[in-house]
Amino acid sequence: MLQIFKRLFSKKSQKSQERELILPRNRFADLDSERILKFGTRRLVNEEGRYAEDGKITELEFPEDFAEFEFLVGFKTEEEEQFQQLLARLNSIDNAIQSCLESEMQQPIPQFAKDLGYTQKRWEKTFYFHPWVLSFEENPPNLRYVADYVNDEFTVYFAKKHGRWLAYWDAECQKVIEES
């Protein structure tokens, strides 16, 4: 009888451990920025976003073997070094964002979602976002995330403080995204 209880509790603890980290992590861990900058598809664009040989903005599409999602970046050509510094921090920033999404996901399902027929599993799927467009040419630079399962997206903003790029939830760069 004691063995049955042990098995039941061990299954519950395994499920709770799985639930703790269900969103992907380290999506930019193996990011080789030199390789990306060298082998990514580069295009020059003008201020309106149209392709132009004399464009001042570099649009860079990451190689297809980078990840399971398409990732596009844009930066002012003369600011490529600053852009590389932000790329180096992207993994820890993305992990912090995933952690925040998981915290929200573990809150009780709101009544409006219950009224729409959401189950716990379906509700959790609404938190699956992947990075899509990194706009370093905008002020402030930002990273747009797009949802995998619902028609939704959100934007994270960047500012350099004390020589280090930090991520923020707001365009005024007041609500910092805490990294662990």
C-alpha positions as CSV (number, residue, x, y, z in Angstrom):
1,M,0.0,0.0,0.0
2,L,2.8,2.4,0.9
3,Q,4.4,1.7,-2.6
4,I,1.2,2.8,-4.3
5,F,1.2,6.2,-2.5
6,K,4.9,6.7,-3.2
7,R,4.2,6.1,-7.0
8,L,1.3,8.5,-7.0
9,F,3.2,11.2,-5.3
10,S,6.2,10.7,-7.5
11,K,4.0,11.0,-10.6
12,K,2.6,14.3,-9.3
13,S,6.0,15.7,-8.5
14,Q,7.2,14.8,-12.0
15,K,4.2,16.5,-13.6
16,S,4.7,19.6,-11.4
17,Q,8.4,19.7,-12.5
18,E,7.4,19.4,-16.1
19,R,4.8,22.2,-15.7
20,E,7.5,24.5,-14.2
21,L,9.4,24.8,-17.4
22,I,7.1,24.1,-20.3
23,L,8.1,27.0,-22.5
24,P,11.2,26.7,-24.6
25,R,14.5,28.0,-23.2
26,N,17.9,28.9,-24.6
27,R,16.6,29.5,-28.1
28,F,19.6,31.8,-28.8
29,A,22.2,29.9,-26.7
30,D,24.1,28.7,-29.7
31,L,23.8,32.0,-31.6
32,D,27.0,32.6,-33.5
33,S,26.6,36.2,-34.4
34,E,29.6,36.3,-36.7
35,R,28.2,33.3,-38.7
36,I,24.7,34.9,-38.7
37,L,26.0,38.2,-40.0
38,K,28.1,36.4,-42.6
39,F,25.7,33.8,-43.9
40,G,22.3,35.4,-43.2
41,T,20.5,36.9,-46.2
42,R,21.3,40.6,-46.2
43,R,19.3,43.3,-48.0
44,L,19.7,47.1,-47.9
45,V,16.4,49.0,-47.3
46,N,15.5,52.7,-47.2
47,E,13.6,54.5,-44.4
48,E,10.3,53.4,-45.8
49,G,11.4,49.7,-45.7
50,R,11.7,49.4,-49.5
51,Y,14.7,47.6,-51.0
52,A,17.3,50.1,-52.2
53,E,20.9,49.7,-53.2
54,D,21.8,53.0,-51.3
55,G,19.7,52.1,-48.3
56,K,21.0,52.9,-44.8
57,I,19.4,50.0,-43.0
58,T,20.5,46.4,-43.3
59,E,17.7,43.8,-43.2
60,L,19.1,40.4,-42.2
61,E,17.2,37.2,-42.4
62,F,18.7,34.5,-40.2
63,P,19.7,31.3,-42.0
64,E,17.0,28.6,-42.1
65,D,19.1,26.2,-39.9
66,F,19.0,28.7,-37.1
67,A,15.8,27.6,-35.4
68,E,12.3,26.3,-36.0
69,F,11.0,29.8,-36.5
70,E,11.7,32.5,-39.0
71,F,13.7,35.4,-37.6
72,L,14.3,38.8,-39.2
73,V,16.4,41.7,-38.0
74,G,17.0,45.2,-39.2
75,F,19.7,47.7,-38.0
76,K,21.3,50.9,-39.2
77,T,24.3,49.8,-41.2
78,E,26.7,52.0,-39.2
79,E,25.5,50.5,-35.9
80,E,26.3,46.9,-36.6
81,E,28.7,46.7,-33.6
82,Q,25.9,47.8,-31.2
83,F,23.6,45.4,-32.8
84,Q,26.1,42.5,-32.2
85,Q,26.2,43.5,-28.5
86,L,22.4,43.2,-28.3
87,L,22.5,39.8,-30.1
88,A,25.0,38.6,-27.4
89,R,22.4,39.3,-24.7
90,L,19.4,37.9,-26.6
91,N,19.4,34.5,-25.0
92,S,19.2,35.6,-21.4
93,I,16.6,38.2,-22.4
94,D,14.4,35.6,-24.2
95,N,14.7,33.2,-21.2
96,A,13.5,36.0,-18.9
97,I,10.5,36.6,-21.1
98,Q,9.7,32.9,-21.2
99,S,9.9,32.8,-17.4
100,C,7.4,35.8,-17.2
101,L,5.0,34.1,-19.6
102,E,5.2,30.8,-17.6
103,S,4.3,32.8,-14.4
104,E,1.2,34.2,-16.2
105,M,0.3,30.8,-17.6
106,Q,0.2,29.3,-14.2
107,Q,-2.4,31.7,-12.9
108,P,-6.0,30.5,-12.9
109,I,-7.8,30.7,-16.2
110,P,-9.8,34.0,-16.4
111,Q,-13.5,33.8,-16.6
112,F,-13.7,35.2,-20.1
113,A,-11.5,32.3,-21.3
114,K,-13.6,29.8,-19.5
115,D,-16.7,31.3,-21.1
116,L,-15.0,30.8,-24.5
117,G,-14.5,27.1,-23.6
118,Y,-10.8,27.1,-22.9
119,T,-9.4,24.1,-21.1
120,Q,-6.1,24.3,-19.1
121,K,-4.1,22.9,-22.0
122,R,-5.7,25.2,-24.6
123,W,-5.1,28.2,-22.2
124,E,-1.4,27.3,-21.9
125,K,-1.0,27.2,-25.6
126,T,-1.9,30.9,-25.8
127,F,1.4,31.6,-24.1
128,Y,3.6,30.0,-26.8
129,F,5.3,33.0,-28.5
130,H,8.4,33.1,-30.6
131,P,10.7,36.0,-31.5
132,W,9.9,37.2,-35.0
133,V,11.4,40.7,-35.9
134,L,14.2,42.5,-34.1
135,S,14.1,46.2,-35.2
136,F,17.3,47.8,-34.1
137,E,16.8,50.7,-36.5
138,E,13.8,52.0,-34.5
139,N,14.0,54.1,-31.4
140,P,13.9,52.4,-29.0
141,P,15.1,49.2,-30.6
142,N,12.5,46.4,-30.1
143,L,11.8,42.8,-30.6
144,R,8.3,41.6,-31.7
145,Y,7.1,38.2,-30.6
146,V,4.3,36.4,-32.4
147,A,2.0,33.7,-31.0
148,D,2.2,30.2,-32.3
149,Y,-1.4,29.2,-31.6
150,V,-3.5,32.4,-31.4
151,N,-3.6,35.6,-33.4
152,D,-1.5,37.7,-31.0
153,E,1.8,39.4,-30.6
154,F,3.7,41.7,-28.2
155,T,6.8,43.9,-28.3
156,V,9.8,44.1,-26.0
157,Y,11.9,47.3,-26.0
158,F,15.6,47.8,-25.4
159,A,17.8,50.5,-23.9
160,K,21.4,50.6,-23.0
161,K,22.0,51.3,-19.3
162,H,25.5,51.5,-17.8
163,G,27.0,49.9,-21.0
164,R,24.6,46.9,-21.0
165,W,21.5,46.3,-23.0
166,L,18.3,45.7,-20.9
167,A,14.9,44.7,-22.0
168,Y,11.6,46.5,-21.1
169,W,7.9,45.8,-21.3
170,D,7.1,49.4,-22.3
171,A,8.4,51.8,-25.1
172,E,9.4,54.4,-22.4
173,C,11.8,51.8,-21.0
174,Q,10.5,52.1,-17.4
175,K,9.3,48.5,-16.7
176,V,12.4,46.4,-16.9
177,I,12.2,42.6,-17.6
178,E,14.0,41.0,-14.7
179,E,16.6,38.4,-15.6
180,S,17.5,35.6,-13.2
